[in-house]
């Protein structure tokens, strides 16, 4: 089971001939992902890791039946790549690219509402369903199949948490990075909803950070869920008014501080872990109850 | 990228948004000369921070003596840590009414939002806090753009009698916002004067991610923040003594939080971004260790895009000149290769963020 993807998902890699595209195509194939096509405009006809490369996503879809795309193209061209994927009928578009202009993302998100495509990211590590498929760049070795759904705004912090869960024998139904940009495609609530409906998922770990109000917006939904959600918020030590790297992680006018988010979550009766290892402890506690 | 008021106003001018006559001065003499040309003039400190008016960085001058005194005073000032190096000398325009007009991005609604208030001026933040109903907000569809009825509604909320003039400014400002990839553009105050509506101040922040399609360059300082930016990384200075180098903003924030939880005080935030090269790793180590307060450094990589062996190569090349104790955590892509390289050099290693954070605080206490 798991969410969004499964072992039969057919995937096209946009930007497959670039350095990152090539490297992660191999990693995904090693994981067991069915990569059926690559796209780089002007490079149609070549093969990368034995995967046929096409000039356009439409051609790749028509020839291979790919339903999911993963995007590695540089930020200048990434918005166009997302538009192209949506226009070619791709159902799930995972955009790994970091550094896409926010004006581009506003136009993209607005356009996607008129299509049936879902965008994951941008600036995200993708999604992994252990034992089935991996779309994106999460390291292959950290995953273990199980019943915990992981959803996070961060990339590398997700790896840290997934790795720690696995090392403690706690497997995952799926691990999803929704991305750290201020304007993105899929929200916490979207993923929480999928975990709620997924029979394999028994509990969820949600990892948030300073900036914006995405965590606060999830509170009402979490309260309605039948499954327990453990949250963890980073940026407690960040001084107000500073941007901590992610375009998304800006604290301004008192909105979006870690303290504010933790308070709102705790007041709603939601568990807030204090460290990655505390997430493990909180999940173990759930099992004892 | 935050723009100086004078740069923002040059862009306003290009978009035909009315601004006062002005001259940029870099020293007292040229400020005095400029003021002479203006009659009554305003001297305005050019700094990339707010609150300069309240700090005394703005002065209305009516004579050469006043211009000289104030230019000397303001050019010697430091406002919120920013030394004043430039003065904008403007003709003085008496505002009959001060309004606020700004455009920014509503990340929740995923679209631009225009904000307007007929109570503008230096207390706008107080207005926003205490009487938010006095600020009108209109969301703009990113694909449809600003509609006439929206511009009309905003204009009427500002000044019904000057509606046509106001609509014109709103349209131009929206076009400026879109064409310059702004995260924020703000006119405060937008003033009504005897000779019409005019932008007395201007603030612009341009999306760093969009700089590839703009020729604009603001002179940058040689601060560690800027050096990091030039190397494709992001750095924020803090006031502690534990240097932090991490890949990914989320993990970097978690690392700072863990250092704090173990009783340490982070000296900085640094995200070396995805796929850092050995050269970038070396640059990161140079930047972080150049802060004299730093007693020990935590280097925390969980590689997805970033390859651990590449990071290890950067560390090893830098080790001979690094005078500060270092603890390294490498996990993820090419982890085995990276760890093996570092172990040969006897570098302190950890296997998780928490272990590394605890270790670096101990190293810092010894030093």
Interface residues (C-beta under 8 A of the other chain):
Chain A: X20 X24 X27 X75 X76 X96 X98 X99 X100 X101 X102 X103 X104 X105 X106 X107 X109 X110 X111 X125 X137 X138 X139 X141 X142 X152 X153 X154 X155 X156 X157 X158 X159 X160 X163 X164 X180 X182 X183 X207 X209 X210 X212 X213 X217 X234 X235 X236 X237 X238 X239 X242 X243 X244 X245 X246 X247 X248 X249 X253 X274 X275 X276 X277
Chain B: X105 X107 X108 X110 X111 X112 X125 X128 X129 X141 X142 X143 X178 X181 X183 X207 X208 X209 X210 X212 X213 X234 X236 X238 X246 X247 X248 X249 X250 X251 X252 X253 X254 X256 X257 X258 X259 X260 X261 X266 X269 X271 X273 X274 X275 X301 X302 X303 X304 X305 X306 X331 X332 X333 X335 X352 X353 X354
